[in-house]
Amino acid sequence: MVSAHELTAGQQLPAERVLAERFQVSRNVVREALRSLAAMNVLEIRHGIGVFVASLDIDSLVEPLEFALTLEKGTFESLTEARLLLEPGIAALAAARASKRDIAVLRRLLEDSEASVAEPTLFLATDIALHNHVVGMSRNPVLARVVQGLGRLARASRELTNASPAMRAQAVVDHGEIVRAIGKREAADAEHAMRVHLEHVREALAREVTAVADPEAEAAEGA
């Protein structure tokens, strides 16, 4: 009913009895289904009032998956791999489809990135904004939704890599290459520049994860 848009965000569901009759199941089955959908942030159970469709925004829907992934080994590597499969192609689309205004905004974001390189929190926000703008420039709403979900899952990995001054400096260089390629509408160059950037992210992330997991080994290696 939700996926068919028969029920929309904020709308109250029919009573359990009505749902049980409609789907020809027991009320216990309906109750368990409602609990499961509530755990997935699809529904909101308001005790004493009723059951409502939740906001259905991407952040809330991804939240249960985000928690599950934190329990999986190799999560960061898998996320980077997914970004490597998606974002270079998106950068190529952005180069082919960007308007003059898109490119002007992207260049301003690059300037903000360069100006905030010494401030990790601000740099992280600018980094996310720059990548999101590239996605928007692709003019592909399906890719935008996919990357939006990945972006929330990847935030923890970005926080790790952006904590490194060396990685922030490298990201500024990488962003510059991406912006230049898109500005020249060179799709192949934009794709390559994004791939190189994400490979740098993968390498930095591997170092940071190792340091967190085994700080003594990391210190010994550095010595």
N, C-alpha and C positions, 0 to 999 in steps of 0.2 A: 504493500500500500504506500509506503514511503518512497520507494524507488520508482513507482509508477506515478508519483506526484498526486496521488489521491489524498495523501496527508502531507502537509507542508510544515516548515519550521514554525514552532510555536502553537500548532494546532493540537487540540486535545483529542486523544483516541477514544473510540467507543468503549463502553463498559466491557469488562472481561466476559460477561455472559453473552453479549452481542458478538464479540470476536469468536468465542467458542462455537456459537451457532453458525456463524458464517463459514468458518474453516472446518467445521465438523470434527472438533477435537474437544478434549476435556478442558475445564477451566485451569487445572493444574498445568497442562501443556502450555496454555496461553500465558499463565503466570511466569513460567520458566523462560518462555520466549521473550517476554517483556523485560525480565531481569537481565537476560543475555544482551539484549539490545541496549539496555541502560548502561551495562558495563562497557559497551562499545561506544558510548556517548551518542548513540543515535536517538535514544529516548531519555526523557527525564521523568522520574517517578516522584511526584509531590504527594507525600503521605497525607491522607485526609482530603485531598483535592482531586487527584486523578493522575493520569499518565499523559505526557505531552511530547510532541516531537521536539527534539533539541534544536539548537541553532544550525547544526549541520555544517559549521565552518570547518575548514580543512585542519586547523590546529587541534580542535577538539577530537576530530575523527582520527587523526594520526596519533594522538596522545597514547592510547593503549598499545599501539604498535611500537611507539618510541620506548615505552617501558619494557616491552618484551625484548626488543633488540638490545637493550642495555644488559640483558642477562646472557646474551649470546657472545661467544668468543669470535673475534674477527669481524665484529660489527663495523668498526671504522674502515677496515680494508674493503669490506663489501660496499659500503656507502661510496667510498672514493671510486671504486670500480664502476658503480652505477653512474656516478657523475661523469666519469671518463667516456662512458658509452653515449651519454646524452648531450652534455654541454658543448663539446666541440662542434657537433652538428647544429646545435642551436646557434652558436656563434656564426656559423656559415650562413644560416638563414637570416640572422640579424644583419649581416653585411649586405645581403642581397635585398633586404626589404626595408631597411632603416630609412626614415625621413631625415631631412636636414635638422629638424628640431630634435629628433631622437639622438642624433650624433652630437648635437650641441649639449644636451643634457648629460650624455655619456662622458663628454670631455670635462664637464664641470665636476662630475663624480670622480673622475681621475684626479683632478686638482685637489678635491677634498681628501682623497686617499693619500696623496703625497703630503698634504698639510698635516694629516693626523697620524703619520707613521710613528711618532713618538708616544702616542696615546692609545694604548691597546683597546680600551672600551670604545672609543670613538672610531678607531680604525675598523673594528669589527662591524660596527653599524654601517660604515661606508662601504666596506667590502661586500656585505650582504646586499646593500642597495645597488651597487654597481652590477653584481651578477644578476639580480632580479630585473634590472633594467634591460640587460642583454636578452634575457628570456622574453620580456615583453616585446622587444623589437622583432622577435621572430614571428610575431603575429599568428602564433599557433596556440589557441586556448587549451588544447589537450596537453601539449608539452608544458605549458605554464602551470597547469594543475599538478602534473607529475612532479615537476621540479620544486613547486611550492611545498609539496609533501616531503620531498627529500631534503629540502632546505631546513625544515624544522628538525628532522632527524640528524642532519649533519651539523647543527649548530654547536653541539658539544665538541665535535672534531675541529671546527673552526676556532672555538675558544682555546683549544690546546695549541694549535699552530700559530694563532695570532699572539699568543703569549711570548713567542720568540721574536726578539728584535730583528734577528737575521732573516726570519721568514717574512716578517712585515716588509722589510726592505726588498726582498726578492719579489714579493707580491706586487709591490709598486712597479717594479721593472716589468713584470709579467703583464700587469694591467695595462701598462703603457703600450706594449706590443699588441695586445688585443684591441685596444681602442684605436690605435693607428691603422690596423688592418680593416676594422669595421668602417672607420672614417674614409678609407680609400675604396670601400666596397669590394675588397678582395676576399671573397668567401673562403678560398682555399687557405689563404694566409691567416684569416681569423680562426678557422678550424684548427690549424697547426698551433697558433699562439695559445689558444685555450687548452689544447692538449698538453703542451709544454708546461703551462701553469699548473694544471692539475697533477702532472707527474711530480712537479716540485712539491705540491701539497702532500702527495702520497709519501714522498721521501721524508718530509718534515714530520708528518704525522707518525710515521714508523719510529722516528727518533724520539718523539715526545712520549709515545705509548711505552717504549722501552724504558725511558727515564722514570716514568711513573711506576711501572711494574717492578723495576729493579734499579733503584737509584744508586746503589753501591757499584753495580756493574757499569752503569753509565759513567759514574765518576772515575772508575778505574780506567775505562776506555779513553776518557778525556785526558787523563794523566799520561 
